[in-house]
Amino acid sequence: MRRLLLLVTVALAALWLPAAALAHEAPENKQSKWVMADWMMDTFFVFAGLALVAFLAAWKLGHFHELDKQGSIPLLVEEEDYYTPEWAEDEEEWDE
């Protein structure tokens, strides 16, 4: 068991150390200048595609049906007014 652990550790170190040493030594050419932009565009399209799929799934499940009725539900809830100060309710314009 100890030999296996040592072998795995040495193998991982042999794979990891050269990659860490050469990571900052990427050759500079016309194509390498666009690597980050390519990665960012790919990521954008992947997440945009996933968002589109999630939106279509929500649409098909009926989450966007009758939104005008759904928006009026909070207006029907009767709650105490915590936001209007007492002096504002004493104004004469509200007595009409």
C-alpha positions in Angstrom: 0.0 0.0 0.0 2.8 2.3 0.9 4.6 1.6 -2.4 1.4 2.4 -4.3 1.0 5.7 -2.5 4.6 6.6 -3.2 4.2 5.6 -6.9 1.1 7.7 -7.3 2.7 10.7 -5.6 5.8 10.5 -7.8 3.6 10.1 -11.0 1.5 13.1 -10.1 4.6 15.2 -9.3 6.2 14.1 -12.6 3.1 15.2 -14.5 2.5 18.4 -12.5 6.0 20.0 -12.2 6.8 20.3 -15.9 3.3 21.8 -16.6 3.8 24.4 -13.9 7.2 25.3 -15.1 6.1 25.7 -18.7 2.8 27.3 -18.1 4.1 30.9 -18.3 6.4 30.1 -21.3 3.7 29.9 -23.9 5.0 30.9 -27.4 3.8 34.3 -28.6 2.3 34.2 -32.1 -0.8 35.5 -33.9 -3.0 32.6 -32.7 -1.9 32.7 -29.1 -3.0 36.3 -28.8 -6.6 35.2 -29.2 -6.6 32.2 -26.9 -8.2 34.2 -24.0 -10.8 35.8 -26.3 -11.6 32.4 -27.7 -12.0 30.9 -24.3 -14.3 33.8 -23.2 -16.4 33.5 -26.3 -16.8 29.8 -25.9 -17.8 30.2 -22.2 -20.3 32.9 -23.1 -22.0 30.7 -25.7 -22.0 27.7 -23.4 -23.7 29.7 -20.6 -26.0 31.5 -23.0 -27.1 28.1 -24.5 -27.7 26.7 -21.0 -29.8 29.8 -20.1 -31.8 29.4 -23.3 -32.5 25.8 -22.5 -33.5 26.7 -19.0 -35.8 29.5 -20.3 -37.4 27.1 -22.8 -38.0 24.5 -20.2 -39.6 27.0 -17.9 -41.7 28.3 -20.8 -42.9 24.7 -21.6 -43.7 24.1 -17.9 -46.0 27.1 -17.9 -44.1 29.4 -15.6 -44.7 32.4 -17.9 -48.5 31.9 -18.4 -50.8 34.6 -17.1 -48.2 36.9 -15.7 -50.6 39.7 -15.3 -52.6 37.7 -12.8 -49.5 36.5 -11.1 -48.3 40.1 -10.6 -51.5 41.2 -8.9 -51.3 38.5 -6.2 -49.0 40.5 -3.8 -51.4 43.5 -4.1 -54.2 41.4 -2.6 -52.2 40.7 0.6 -53.3 43.0 3.5 -50.3 44.0 5.7 -49.6 46.7 8.2 -47.9 49.7 6.6 -44.4 49.7 8.1 -42.9 52.3 5.8 -45.1 55.4 6.0 -44.2 57.5 9.0 -47.0 58.7 11.3 -46.5 62.4 10.5 -47.2 61.7 6.8 -50.6 60.1 7.7 -51.6 63.2 9.7 -51.4 65.4 6.6 -54.6 67.1 5.5 -54.3 65.9 1.9 -54.9 62.3 3.0 -58.2 63.2 4.7 -60.1 63.6 1.4 
